[in-house]
């Protein structure tokens, strides 16, 4: 089994990276959180989870031990495969996922593309005793999760994905929009203008 891959990032895609290690290019599926911390040409050490099926071997990789450990916990839930696990970690940061689980917040978990209310409740039920405590994910009473989406932004993201846009491109577009004083429809229209320029 592969534990990690160390090398140069020769390509950064919408939901993957290609890492060159000793002349071999490894295609590694990854989360938006990890992608946002990586640039092409940089040297990285990626923690690897190898997913083996009869017809395919896939690599899933993350920059931090926290992220890969939470990914493994997510896919241990019956019905949650690697793609759904990545979707969770592309929507929320690690500490925010833990907070959602510990607070029984199925509504927020179901904002993840591809995760319905029943699946969200199942994730929370099965992982609540496996992700630590709220005290472990706070610092001075403040949450330390990064890039936390509020419900409005999640709704807009889901709308863009429903229109056929990749979640990575949609999220990157939303990060550049000021939501202040705008309705959801106005935000979607602005996002569509910007995202169309990128694709």
Protein Blocks (a to p, Z undefined) as FASTA:
>chain_A
ZZbdcdddfbdcfkbccddeehiacdddddfklmmmpcehiacdddddddddfkbccddd
dfbfklmmmmmmmmmpghiafklmmmmmmmpcfklmmmmmmnopaklmmmpghiafklmm
mmmmmmmmmnopfklmggehiafbehiacfklmmmmmmmmmnopafklmmmmmmmpcfeh
pafklmmmmmmmmmmmmZZ
